[in-house]
Amino acid sequence: MTDQPHQPYGQQPYEGHHAQAWPGQQPYPSYQGYGEQQPDPDAGQYTQQWQGQTWETQVQPPVSAEETAYLPPYAQPQPEPYPPQGYGQQQPCQSQAQPYAPQPQPQPQPYEPPAPASAPAPSPASAAPSPSVSSSDEPGYGPATVAGNTRITDAQRARAEGRSPIIDPGMQPAGLTALLGLLLSGAAALGTYALLVPLVVLQAVTAAGWFRLNGMWPARQGIALGFLGALAADAALLVSDRSPAAILGTLGVWVLLSLVLQLRSHADPDERMYGLMATIAAAALAVVAGGYLAADADAVAVGGIAVAVAAVARALPLPTPASVVVALLAAAGAGIAAGSMTDFGASGALLGAGAAVCALIGLRVAAYDYPSRFVHFTAGVALPLAAAAPAVYVLGRALA
């Protein structure tokens, strides 16, 4: 066997000749050209296995910028990775006779350093709610928090801020009051049984609104008890030919029934007393509203129109004293107009003014102690008409 001298670097050996090496020595690889290696079928027999430290031939995949907190993502595409090569293979050389030529890297773009990942922005829900003045159209509770603060009502927030406890119902509840008053006035002209329909609605809203005004909700038992008392009073009025004694008798029975039910309650003594007073007051207001059924039909017609006009005039955006005066004058004028169509005539002004005074008192009660929108749409609608019922009955009998 003859030893073939080394070929010059980059030249191709003679065809058909295989490079041989002495046993125990590493054969010299022959090159066909730059970047391409001539395969040797006998190289596996004499290949020496290296155990020392060598260059890294396995190219790692590029790391994306999102995996680090300090490198921003580049707008340019990432360079293609080197093709993986097996162990023992030589990395192809570049066109120039250099041992290593670095791949061109994209130029870094100017950027602003990103915010540290360990300091996330606080969530809006974790911030405490600012003590801002809430409008009447907002919900009854403030926004939910996750910082340990309990949800408070608009009334509690207003009380903590020291704002006035008087919040007038506004124009929408006044419109509902006017609608219900006109329904009472028109139904009274049709007959007694036609008057029962809007009257029952008024009594139900009165019982529910009073409990909600006192902060007791849902209070189903108390609302049902007050409404049943109103229905019992209506039935007694119809049976007794609209005698006012039926209202007084029903009130006495329902006060006793409310007392018995509260004595059977297992609540604290203070809560039982508070519940007893709220139940009796709600039943009394709902029963007293039945005075429209006992009053004269013409008086109900004049009083319903006067209360409707007074409620709308009171809701006008005027100072409180001015709106009260305007409401009373408007109610007196409406009483004269309605009285001219009935037997009351000019005396309808007195009836309208008296009903308007009681209605304004009911509006003031419904606006007290930081009421919510639910209170405005229940007690704010029903209390003006319920409070005006005794005045309509008494002045109707006196002026007839």
C-alpha positions as CSV (number, residue, x, y, z in Angstrom):
1,M,0.0,0.0,0.0
2,T,1.5,3.3,-1.0
3,D,0.9,6.5,0.9
4,Q,-0.8,9.2,-1.2
5,P,0.6,12.7,-0.5
6,H,-1.8,15.3,0.6
7,Q,-3.7,17.2,-2.0
8,P,-3.6,20.9,-2.0
9,Y,-6.4,22.6,0.0
10,G,-9.5,22.9,-2.2
11,Q,-8.3,20.6,-5.0
12,Q,-10.0,17.5,-6.1
13,P,-8.1,14.2,-5.7
14,Y,-7.7,11.6,-8.5
15,E,-10.9,9.8,-9.4
16,G,-11.2,6.3,-8.0
17,H,-8.5,6.8,-5.4
18,H,-9.5,6.5,-1.7
19,A,-7.4,8.1,1.0
20,Q,-5.8,5.5,3.2
21,A,-4.3,5.9,6.6
22,W,-2.1,3.8,8.9
23,P,-3.9,2.0,11.6
24,G,-4.5,4.1,14.6
25,Q,-4.1,7.3,12.7
26,Q,-6.9,9.6,11.6
27,P,-7.2,9.8,7.8
28,Y,-7.0,13.2,6.2
29,P,-10.3,14.2,4.6
30,S,-10.1,15.1,1.0
31,Y,-12.2,17.9,-0.4
32,Q,-13.9,18.1,-3.7
33,G,-14.5,21.8,-3.4
34,Y,-15.4,24.6,-1.1
35,G,-18.3,23.7,1.1
36,E,-18.6,20.0,-0.2
37,Q,-16.9,16.9,1.3
38,Q,-16.1,13.8,-0.7
39,P,-17.7,10.8,1.0
40,D,-15.3,8.0,2.0
41,P,-16.8,4.6,2.4
42,D,-13.8,3.2,4.4
43,A,-13.7,6.2,6.8
44,G,-15.9,4.5,9.3
45,Q,-13.4,1.8,10.0
46,Y,-10.6,4.1,11.0
47,T,-12.5,7.0,12.3
48,Q,-11.3,8.1,15.7
49,Q,-13.9,9.1,18.3
50,W,-13.1,12.4,20.0
51,Q,-13.8,12.6,23.6
52,G,-12.5,16.1,24.3
53,Q,-14.1,19.5,24.1
54,T,-15.1,20.5,20.6
55,W,-16.9,23.3,18.9
56,E,-20.7,23.3,19.1
57,T,-22.0,22.0,15.8
58,Q,-25.7,21.9,16.7
59,V,-27.2,25.3,16.1
60,Q,-29.7,26.2,18.7
61,P,-33.1,27.6,17.5
62,P,-33.4,31.4,17.8
63,V,-35.0,32.7,20.9
64,S,-38.0,34.9,20.4
65,A,-38.0,38.4,22.0
66,E,-41.2,37.6,23.9
67,E,-39.4,35.0,26.0
68,T,-37.2,37.7,27.6
69,A,-38.1,40.8,29.5
70,Y,-35.3,43.0,28.2
71,L,-35.3,42.5,24.4
72,P,-38.0,44.1,22.4
73,P,-39.5,42.3,19.3
74,Y,-37.9,43.4,16.1
75,A,-40.0,44.4,13.1
76,Q,-37.6,42.7,10.7
77,P,-37.9,38.9,10.2
78,Q,-35.6,36.6,12.1
79,P,-32.7,35.1,10.1
80,E,-33.0,31.5,9.0
81,P,-31.2,29.1,11.3
82,Y,-28.2,27.0,10.2
83,P,-29.2,23.6,9.0
84,P,-28.5,20.9,11.6
85,Q,-25.5,18.8,11.0
86,G,-24.5,15.4,12.4
87,Y,-21.6,14.7,14.7
88,G,-18.3,14.4,12.9
89,Q,-19.3,16.5,9.9
90,Q,-17.5,19.7,9.1
91,Q,-19.4,22.9,8.8
92,P,-19.3,24.2,5.2
93,C,-16.9,27.0,4.6
94,Q,-17.8,30.4,3.1
95,S,-16.8,31.6,-0.3
96,Q,-13.8,33.3,1.2
97,A,-10.9,31.4,2.7
98,Q,-11.7,32.4,6.3
99,P,-12.1,30.1,9.3
100,Y,-15.3,31.8,10.3
101,A,-17.6,34.3,8.7
102,P,-20.5,35.6,11.0
103,Q,-23.9,35.7,9.6
104,P,-25.4,39.1,9.0
105,Q,-27.6,40.2,11.8
106,P,-30.5,42.7,11.6
107,Q,-29.7,46.1,12.8
108,P,-31.2,47.0,16.2
109,Q,-34.1,49.4,15.9
110,P,-34.4,52.3,18.4
111,Y,-36.9,51.5,21.1
112,E,-38.0,52.6,24.5
113,P,-37.2,50.1,27.3
114,P,-40.3,48.2,28.3
115,A,-41.8,48.3,31.7
116,P,-40.6,45.6,34.1
117,A,-42.8,42.5,34.1
118,S,-42.8,42.3,37.9
119,A,-44.8,45.6,38.2
120,P,-48.2,45.1,36.5
121,A,-50.6,48.0,36.2
122,P,-53.2,48.0,38.9
123,S,-56.6,46.8,37.9
124,P,-59.4,49.5,37.8
125,A,-61.6,47.2,39.9
126,S,-59.0,47.1,42.7
127,A,-59.0,50.9,43.1
128,A,-61.3,52.2,45.7
129,P,-64.3,54.0,44.3
130,S,-64.0,57.8,44.4
131,P,-66.5,59.6,46.5
132,S,-68.2,61.3,43.5
133,V,-71.8,62.6,43.6
134,S,-74.0,60.0,41.9
135,S,-76.9,61.1,39.8
136,S,-80.4,59.9,40.4
137,D,-80.2,57.6,37.3
138,E,-77.3,55.5,38.7
139,P,-77.9,52.1,40.4
140,G,-78.5,51.9,44.1
141,Y,-75.1,50.3,44.9
142,G,-71.7,51.5,44.1
143,P,-69.2,49.5,42.0
144,A,-68.0,46.1,43.3
145,T,-64.4,46.1,44.6
146,V,-61.8,43.4,45.3
147,A,-59.8,45.4,47.8
148,G,-61.9,44.3,50.8
149,N,-64.3,47.3,50.7
150,T,-67.9,46.5,51.1
151,R,-70.5,47.8,48.6
152,I,-72.3,50.8,49.9
153,T,-75.6,52.3,48.7
154,D,-75.9,55.8,47.3
155,A,-77.7,56.9,50.5
156,Q,-74.8,55.7,52.7
157,R,-72.3,57.4,50.4
158,A,-74.3,60.7,50.5
159,R,-74.6,60.4,54.3
160,A,-70.9,59.9,54.7
161,E,-70.2,62.9,52.5
162,G,-72.6,65.0,54.6
163,R,-74.9,65.9,51.8
164,S,-78.6,66.8,52.3
165,P,-80.9,63.9,53.2
166,I,-83.6,65.4,51.0
167,I,-83.6,64.1,47.4
168,D,-86.8,65.0,45.5
169,P,-88.2,62.2,43.3
170,G,-88.0,64.1,40.0
171,M,-90.1,64.4,36.9
172,Q,-90.5,60.7,36.1
173,P,-92.2,59.7,39.4
174,A,-94.2,62.9,39.2
175,G,-95.4,61.8,35.7
176,L,-96.5,58.5,37.1
177,T,-98.3,60.2,40.0
178,A,-100.1,62.4,37.5
179,L,-101.1,59.4,35.4
180,L,-102.5,57.6,38.4
181,G,-104.3,60.7,39.6
182,L,-106.0,61.1,36.2
183,L,-107.0,57.5,36.2
184,L,-108.6,57.9,39.6
185,S,-110.4,61.0,38.4
186,G,-111.7,59.4,35.2
187,A,-112.7,56.1,36.9
188,A,-114.7,58.0,39.6
189,A,-116.8,59.5,36.8
190,L,-117.5,56.0,35.5
191,G,-118.6,54.4,38.8
192,T,-117.6,52.8,42.0
193,Y,-116.4,49.5,40.6
194,A,-114.4,51.2,37.9
195,L,-112.7,53.2,40.7
196,L,-111.5,50.0,42.4
197,V,-109.0,49.2,39.6
198,P,-106.6,52.2,40.0
199,L,-107.4,52.3,43.7
200,V,-106.1,48.8,44.3
201,V,-102.9,49.6,42.3
202,L,-102.4,52.7,44.5
203,Q,-102.8,50.7,47.7
204,A,-100.3,48.0,46.7
205,V,-97.7,50.5,45.7
206,T,-98.3,52.5,48.9
207,A,-97.6,49.4,51.1
208,A,-94.5,48.4,49.2
209,G,-93.1,51.9,49.0
210,W,-93.4,52.6,52.7
211,F,-91.4,49.5,53.6
212,R,-88.8,50.4,51.1
213,L,-88.7,53.9,52.3
214,N,-87.9,52.6,55.8
215,G,-85.1,50.4,54.5
216,M,-87.0,47.1,55.0
217,W,-86.8,45.0,51.9
218,P,-88.2,42.6,50.7
219,A,-90.5,42.5,53.8
220,R,-92.9,40.3,52.0
221,Q,-94.9,39.5,55.1
222,G,-95.4,43.2,56.0
223,I,-96.3,44.2,52.5
224,A,-98.8,41.4,52.2
225,L,-100.3,42.3,55.5
226,G,-100.7,46.0,54.6
227,F,-102.2,45.2,51.2
228,L,-104.6,42.7,52.7
229,G,-105.7,45.4,55.2
230,A,-106.4,47.7,52.2
231,L,-108.4,45.1,50.4
232,A,-110.4,44.3,53.6
233,A,-111.1,48.1,54.0
234,D,-112.3,48.3,50.4
235,A,-114.6,45.3,50.9
236,A,-116.0,46.8,54.1
237,L,-116.7,50.1,52.3
238,L,-118.6,48.3,49.5
239,V,-120.6,46.2,52.0
240,S,-121.4,49.2,54.2
241,D,-122.5,51.5,51.4
242,R,-119.2,53.5,51.5
243,S,-119.4,54.3,55.2
244,P,-116.2,55.8,56.7
245,A,-116.7,53.7,59.8
246,A,-115.5,50.7,57.8
247,I,-112.1,52.4,57.4
248,L,-111.7,52.9,61.2
249,G,-112.9,49.4,62.0
250,T,-110.4,47.9,59.6
251,L,-107.6,50.0,61.0
252,G,-108.3,48.7,64.5
253,V,-108.4,45.1,63.5
254,W,-105.2,45.4,61.5
255,V,-103.2,47.1,64.3
256,L,-104.1,44.2,66.6
257,L,-103.2,41.6,64.0
258,S,-99.8,43.3,63.3
259,L,-99.1,43.3,67.1
260,V,-99.8,39.6,67.4
261,L,-97.6,38.7,64.5
262,Q,-94.7,40.8,65.8
263,L,-95.0,39.2,69.2
264,R,-94.5,35.8,67.6
265,S,-91.3,36.9,65.8
266,H,-87.9,35.7,67.1
267,A,-86.1,38.8,66.2
268,D,-84.4,41.2,68.6
269,P,-86.8,43.5,70.6
270,D,-85.5,46.6,68.8
271,E,-86.1,45.0,65.4
272,R,-89.6,43.8,66.4
273,M,-90.6,47.3,67.5
274,Y,-89.2,48.8,64.3
275,G,-91.1,46.2,62.2
276,L,-94.3,46.7,64.2
277,M,-94.3,50.5,63.6
278,A,-93.5,50.0,59.9
279,T,-96.2,47.4,59.4
280,I,-98.8,49.5,61.2
281,A,-97.9,52.7,59.2
282,A,-98.0,50.8,55.9
283,A,-101.3,49.3,56.6
284,A,-102.7,52.6,57.8
285,L,-101.6,54.4,54.7
286,A,-103.0,51.7,52.4
287,V,-106.3,51.6,54.3
288,V,-106.6,55.4,54.3
289,A,-106.1,55.5,50.6
290,G,-109.5,53.8,50.4
291,G,-111.0,57.2,51.3
292,Y,-111.3,57.8,47.6
293,L,-113.9,55.0,47.6
294,A,-115.8,56.6,50.4
295,A,-115.7,60.2,49.0
296,D,-118.1,61.7,46.6
297,A,-117.4,61.0,42.9
298,D,-117.1,64.7,42.0
299,A,-114.7,65.3,44.8
300,V,-112.5,62.5,43.7
301,A,-112.5,63.9,40.1
302,V,-111.4,67.3,41.3
303,G,-108.9,66.0,43.8
304,G,-107.2,63.6,41.4
305,I,-106.7,66.3,38.8
306,A,-105.4,68.8,41.4
307,V,-102.9,66.3,42.8
308,A,-101.7,65.4,39.3
309,V,-101.0,69.1,38.4
310,A,-99.4,69.8,41.8
311,A,-97.0,66.8,41.5
312,V,-95.8,67.9,38.0
313,A,-95.4,71.5,39.1
314,R,-93.4,70.5,42.1
315,A,-91.0,68.6,39.9
316,L,-90.1,71.7,37.8
317,P,-86.5,72.8,38.1
318,L,-87.2,75.8,40.4
319,P,-86.1,76.7,43.9
320,T,-88.0,74.8,46.6
321,P,-90.1,77.7,47.9
322,A,-90.9,78.8,44.4
323,S,-91.9,75.3,43.2
324,V,-94.1,74.9,46.3
325,V,-96.0,78.1,45.6
326,V,-96.3,77.3,41.9
327,A,-97.6,73.8,42.7
328,L,-100.3,75.2,45.1
329,L,-101.4,77.9,42.6
330,A,-101.5,75.3,39.8
331,A,-103.6,72.9,41.9
332,A,-106.0,75.7,42.8
333,G,-106.4,76.6,39.2
334,A,-106.9,73.0,38.2
335,G,-109.5,72.7,41.0
336,I,-111.4,75.6,39.6
337,A,-111.3,74.2,36.1
338,A,-112.4,70.7,37.2
339,G,-115.0,72.2,39.6
340,S,-116.6,74.1,36.7
341,M,-117.4,70.8,35.1
342,T,-119.0,69.5,38.4
343,D,-121.2,70.8,41.1
344,F,-118.3,72.4,43.1
345,G,-117.8,75.3,40.8
346,A,-115.4,77.9,42.3
347,S,-115.1,76.0,45.5
348,G,-113.1,73.5,43.6
349,A,-110.1,75.8,44.1
350,L,-110.2,75.2,47.9
351,L,-110.6,71.5,47.4
352,G,-107.7,71.4,44.9
353,A,-105.5,73.5,47.1
354,G,-106.2,71.3,50.2
355,A,-105.5,68.1,48.2
356,A,-102.3,69.7,46.9
357,V,-101.0,70.5,50.4
358,C,-101.4,66.9,51.5
359,A,-99.8,65.7,48.3
360,L,-96.8,67.9,48.8
361,I,-96.4,66.6,52.3
362,G,-96.4,63.0,50.9
363,L,-93.7,64.1,48.4
364,R,-91.6,65.5,51.1
365,V,-91.8,62.3,53.1
366,A,-90.9,60.2,50.0
367,A,-87.8,62.5,49.5
368,Y,-86.4,62.1,53.0
369,D,-83.4,60.1,54.3
370,Y,-81.4,59.7,51.1
371,P,-84.1,57.7,49.1
372,S,-83.1,55.5,46.2
373,R,-84.7,55.4,42.7
374,F,-86.8,52.4,43.8
375,V,-88.2,54.5,46.7
376,H,-88.9,57.3,44.2
377,F,-90.8,55.1,41.9
378,T,-92.9,53.5,44.7
379,A,-93.3,55.8,47.7
380,G,-92.7,58.9,45.5
381,V,-95.6,57.9,43.2
382,A,-98.1,56.6,45.8
383,L,-97.6,58.7,48.9
384,P,-98.9,62.0,47.4
385,L,-102.2,60.4,46.3
386,A,-102.5,58.4,49.5
387,A,-102.0,61.4,51.7
388,A,-104.5,63.5,49.7
389,A,-107.3,60.9,50.2
390,P,-108.5,62.2,53.7
391,A,-108.5,65.8,52.4
392,V,-110.6,64.8,49.4
393,Y,-113.1,63.1,51.6
394,V,-113.4,65.7,54.3
395,L,-113.4,68.8,51.9
396,G,-115.7,67.0,49.5
397,R,-118.2,66.5,52.3
398,A,-117.8,70.0,53.6
399,L,-118.0,71.8,50.3
400,A,-120.8,69.7,48.8
